[in-house]
């Protein structure tokens, strides 16, 4: 059964951990994970039936739903994003009159930057220009070289930038914009016609989330494998900075989705009319939680003398 992810970031970690640990196989699912470049392409693959589930960021789902697609988040995830400043830039206030590299229009970096620009403007920090069109790697190169003043970046590339002398000026988690901005997505058609498939997939994924949170070495090994980052220190720092954000019970969270919809509404009035709860379906997580399945996973770890954050 095909499932998709969009890039090397940490958000896909639990999906890969679940697969590599055999947790989907325990549910009778032979899950094959495919890299599909670009969230819009993943949306097309879901709607066209090429994949049944996907892990990707919120903006593409929100835009697709505004355009009439019947997609929903089944879980939250982690999409840890930072505003990294060029070497020597140490204060957000120094961004006045500066330039931020954000990636492509309408994608996560763009929407986070537009949200932040609004916050900073209210604080008197103004005249910030957004620079479009750079890939994740190019954004890191741009701040390291000083071609731009800051960029929206995510681990593990963000860790690489920090090691090169860039400081994290903003942790978007402080604005409630990390675990709400990614997760597992499917179509309502899949839920309606194959609820048991969805149930088993989510049970395997939750097991992967548990294994990610409680088996640091295995999680790092898996991330190094799928991301291509072989540097052990980057793997360790990526895990340590992101693991606390992965919830034990990954309910879809609408508060961050609302903030992104509010930002989208500045240029697309349709976003102002939408209730983000219509873009989530938490029944499968809630079922596992209320039946004690998630608590039992962590209780078993404690009984064996292990630890979990």
C-alpha positions as CSV (number, residue, x, y, z in Angstrom):
1,X,0.0,0.0,0.0
2,X,1.6,3.3,-1.0
3,X,2.0,6.3,1.3
4,X,3.9,9.5,0.5
5,X,6.1,12.1,2.1
6,X,7.5,15.3,0.6
7,X,11.0,15.9,1.9
8,X,13.8,15.1,4.3
9,X,12.5,17.1,7.2
10,X,11.9,15.5,10.6
11,X,8.1,15.4,10.2
12,X,8.2,12.2,8.3
13,X,10.2,10.4,11.1
14,X,7.3,8.5,12.8
15,X,6.0,7.3,9.4
16,X,9.4,5.8,8.6
17,X,9.9,4.5,12.1
18,X,6.6,2.7,12.0
19,X,7.6,1.1,8.7
20,X,11.1,0.2,9.6
21,X,10.0,-1.3,13.0
22,X,7.4,-3.5,11.3
23,X,4.5,-1.8,13.0
24,X,2.5,-1.5,9.9
25,X,3.1,-5.2,9.1
26,X,1.8,-6.0,12.5
27,X,-1.5,-4.4,11.3
28,X,-1.4,-6.5,8.1
29,X,-0.3,-3.5,6.0
30,X,2.7,-3.6,3.6
31,X,3.2,0.1,3.5
32,X,5.6,1.4,0.8
33,X,6.7,5.0,1.4
34,X,7.3,7.1,-1.7
35,X,9.0,10.5,-1.9
36,X,6.9,12.9,-4.0
37,X,8.4,16.3,-4.4
38,X,6.1,19.1,-3.6
39,X,3.0,19.1,-1.5
40,X,0.8,20.0,-4.4
41,X,2.0,16.8,-6.2
42,X,1.2,14.8,-3.1
43,X,-2.3,16.3,-3.1
44,X,-2.8,15.2,-6.7
45,X,-1.5,11.7,-5.8
46,X,-4.0,11.4,-3.0
47,X,-6.9,12.7,-5.0
48,X,-5.9,10.5,-8.0
49,X,-5.7,7.3,-5.8
50,X,-1.9,6.9,-6.4
51,X,-1.4,6.9,-2.6
52,X,-3.7,6.2,0.2
53,X,-2.0,8.3,2.9
54,X,0.5,11.1,3.0
55,X,2.6,13.1,5.5
56,X,2.8,16.7,4.5
57,X,2.4,20.3,5.7
58,X,-0.8,22.2,6.3
59,X,-0.8,24.9,3.6
60,X,-1.2,22.5,0.7
61,X,-4.1,20.8,2.4
62,X,-5.8,24.0,3.4
63,X,-5.5,25.4,-0.2
64,X,-6.7,22.1,-1.7
65,X,-9.8,22.2,0.7
66,X,-10.5,25.8,-0.3
67,X,-10.5,24.6,-3.9
68,X,-13.0,21.8,-3.1
69,X,-10.8,18.8,-2.4
70,X,-12.2,16.5,0.3
71,X,-8.9,15.9,2.3
72,X,-8.5,15.8,6.0
73,X,-5.8,15.6,8.6
74,X,-6.1,12.3,10.6
75,X,-3.3,13.2,13.0
76,X,-1.0,16.1,13.9
77,X,2.7,15.8,13.4
78,X,5.7,18.0,13.8
79,X,6.8,20.6,11.3
80,X,9.5,22.4,13.4
81,X,10.3,25.7,11.7
82,X,12.7,28.4,12.7
83,X,13.6,31.8,11.4
84,X,17.3,31.6,11.0
85,X,19.3,34.9,10.8
86,X,22.5,35.4,8.8
87,X,25.7,35.3,10.9
88,X,26.0,38.4,13.0
89,X,22.2,39.0,13.1
90,X,21.1,38.3,16.6
91,X,17.9,40.2,17.2
92,X,14.5,40.1,15.5
93,X,14.4,43.9,15.7
94,X,17.3,44.1,13.3
95,X,15.1,42.6,10.6
96,X,13.6,46.1,10.0
97,X,14.2,46.9,6.3
98,X,15.7,43.4,5.7
99,X,15.0,40.4,3.5
100,X,13.6,37.0,4.4
101,X,13.9,34.0,2.1
102,X,10.7,31.9,2.3
103,X,10.6,29.4,-0.5
104,X,7.6,29.2,-2.9
105,X,4.4,31.4,-2.7
106,X,1.7,29.8,-0.6
107,X,3.9,27.2,1.0
108,X,4.8,26.8,4.6
109,X,7.8,29.2,4.6
110,X,5.8,31.9,2.9
111,X,2.8,31.6,5.2
112,X,4.9,31.5,8.4
113,X,6.9,34.5,7.2
114,X,3.7,36.5,6.3
115,X,2.3,35.6,9.8
116,X,5.5,36.8,11.4
117,X,5.7,40.0,9.4
118,X,2.2,40.9,10.7
119,X,3.3,40.2,14.3
120,X,6.5,42.3,13.9
121,X,4.7,45.1,12.2
122,X,2.5,45.5,15.2
123,X,5.7,45.8,17.3
124,X,7.1,48.5,15.0
125,X,9.5,46.3,13.1
126,X,8.6,47.1,9.5
127,X,9.7,47.2,5.8
128,X,10.6,43.5,5.6
129,X,10.7,42.1,2.1
130,X,10.0,38.4,1.3
131,X,12.3,36.7,-1.2
132,X,10.7,33.8,-3.2
133,X,11.9,30.9,-5.2
134,X,14.7,29.3,-3.2
135,X,14.7,25.6,-2.1
136,X,15.4,24.6,1.4
137,X,19.1,24.1,0.7
138,X,19.3,27.4,-1.2
139,X,17.7,29.3,1.8
140,X,20.4,27.9,4.1
141,X,23.1,28.9,1.7
142,X,21.6,32.4,1.4
143,X,21.7,33.1,5.1
144,X,25.1,31.6,5.6
145,X,26.5,33.8,2.8
146,X,24.5,36.8,3.9
147,X,22.7,37.2,0.6
148,X,19.5,37.6,2.7
149,X,19.0,38.6,6.3
150,X,16.9,35.6,7.4
151,X,15.2,32.5,6.1
152,X,12.5,30.1,7.3
153,X,14.3,26.8,7.8
154,X,13.6,23.4,9.3
155,X,15.8,20.6,10.7
156,X,18.1,19.0,9.8
157,X,19.1,21.8,7.5
158,X,18.4,24.3,10.2
159,X,20.9,22.5,12.5
160,X,23.5,22.8,9.7
161,X,22.8,26.5,9.4
162,X,23.2,27.0,13.2
163,X,26.5,25.2,13.1
164,X,27.6,27.7,10.4
165,X,27.0,30.6,12.7
166,X,23.4,31.4,12.1
167,X,21.1,32.0,15.1
168,X,17.5,31.0,15.5
169,X,15.7,34.3,15.8
170,X,12.2,32.8,16.0
171,X,11.0,29.4,17.0
172,X,7.6,29.1,15.5
173,X,6.7,26.6,18.1
174,X,6.5,29.6,20.5
175,X,3.5,30.8,18.3
176,X,1.8,27.4,18.4
177,X,3.0,26.6,14.9
178,X,4.9,23.4,15.0
179,X,2.9,20.3,15.8
180,X,-0.2,21.7,14.1
181,X,1.4,22.2,10.7
182,X,1.9,18.6,9.5
183,X,0.5,15.2,9.9
184,X,-1.1,12.2,8.2
185,X,-3.7,13.1,5.5
186,X,-6.2,11.0,3.5
187,X,-9.4,11.5,1.6
188,X,-12.9,11.3,3.1
189,X,-13.6,8.7,0.4
190,X,-11.0,6.4,1.9
191,X,-12.4,6.9,5.4
192,X,-16.0,6.2,4.2
193,X,-15.1,3.1,2.1
194,X,-12.2,1.6,4.0
195,X,-12.5,2.7,7.7
196,X,-10.7,-0.5,8.9
197,X,-7.8,0.3,6.6
198,X,-7.6,3.8,8.1
199,X,-7.9,2.4,11.6
200,X,-5.0,0.0,11.2
201,X,-2.8,2.5,9.5
202,X,-3.3,5.0,12.3
203,X,-2.7,2.4,14.9
204,X,0.6,1.6,13.2
205,X,1.5,5.2,12.9
206,X,0.8,5.9,16.6
207,X,3.1,3.0,17.4
208,X,5.7,4.7,15.2
209,X,5.2,7.9,17.1
210,X,5.7,6.0,20.4
211,X,8.9,4.3,19.1
212,X,10.2,7.6,17.8
213,X,9.7,9.3,21.2
214,X,11.2,6.5,23.2
215,X,14.0,5.0,21.1
216,X,16.4,7.8,20.3
217,X,19.1,5.7,18.6
218,X,16.7,3.9,16.3
219,X,14.8,7.1,15.4
220,X,18.1,8.8,14.5
221,X,19.2,5.9,12.4
222,X,16.0,5.9,10.5
223,X,16.1,9.6,9.9
224,X,19.7,9.4,8.7
225,X,18.6,6.8,6.3
226,X,15.6,8.6,4.7
227,X,17.0,12.1,4.9
228,X,20.5,11.4,3.5
229,X,22.1,13.3,6.4
230,X,25.0,11.1,7.7
231,X,26.4,13.6,10.2
232,X,25.8,12.0,13.6
233,X,25.8,15.3,15.5
234,X,23.2,16.8,13.1
235,X,21.1,13.7,13.7
236,X,21.4,14.0,17.4
237,X,20.6,17.7,17.5
238,X,17.7,17.2,15.1
239,X,16.2,14.5,17.3
240,X,16.7,16.5,20.5
241,X,15.2,19.7,19.2
242,X,12.1,18.0,17.7
243,X,11.2,15.0,19.8
244,X,9.6,17.1,22.6
245,X,7.1,18.4,20.0
246,X,5.8,15.0,19.0
247,X,2.7,14.4,21.1
248,X,1.9,11.0,22.7
249,X,-1.6,11.2,21.3
250,X,-1.3,13.1,18.0
251,X,-4.8,14.6,17.7
252,X,-5.2,17.0,14.8
253,X,-4.9,20.5,16.3
254,X,-6.9,23.3,14.8
255,X,-5.4,26.3,16.6
256,X,-2.4,26.5,14.3
257,X,-4.5,25.8,11.3
258,X,-6.7,28.8,12.2
259,X,-3.6,31.1,12.3
260,X,-2.6,29.9,8.9
261,X,-6.1,30.4,7.5
262,X,-6.1,33.9,9.0
263,X,-2.9,34.6,7.1
264,X,-4.3,33.1,3.9
265,X,-7.4,35.2,4.2
266,X,-5.4,38.4,3.7
267,X,-5.1,37.4,0.0
268,X,-7.9,34.8,-0.3
269,X,-11.2,35.8,1.4
270,X,-12.4,32.2,1.2
271,X,-10.0,31.3,4.0
272,X,-11.8,33.6,6.3
273,X,-15.0,31.6,6.0
274,X,-13.7,28.2,6.8
275,X,-13.8,26.3,10.1
276,X,-10.5,24.4,10.4
277,X,-12.4,21.6,12.2
278,X,-13.9,20.6,8.8
279,X,-10.4,19.8,7.6
280,X,-9.6,17.3,10.4
281,X,-11.0,13.9,11.5
282,X,-9.8,12.8,14.9
283,X,-12.1,9.8,15.3
284,X,-9.3,7.2,14.9
285,X,-6.9,8.9,17.3
286,X,-9.7,9.4,19.8
287,X,-10.7,5.8,19.6
288,X,-7.1,4.6,20.4
289,X,-6.9,7.2,23.2
290,X,-10.2,6.4,24.8
291,X,-9.6,2.6,24.6
292,X,-6.3,3.1,26.5
293,X,-4.1,1.9,23.6
294,X,-1.8,4.9,23.7
295,X,-1.5,5.0,27.5
296,X,-0.7,1.3,27.4
297,X,2.2,1.8,25.1
298,X,3.9,4.2,27.5
299,X,2.8,2.3,30.5
300,X,4.5,-0.8,29.1
301,X,7.7,1.2,28.6
302,X,7.6,2.4,32.2
303,X,7.0,-1.1,33.5
304,X,10.1,-2.3,31.7
305,X,12.1,0.5,33.4
306,X,12.4,2.7,30.3
307,X,11.7,6.4,30.0
308,X,9.8,8.7,27.7
309,X,9.7,12.4,27.5
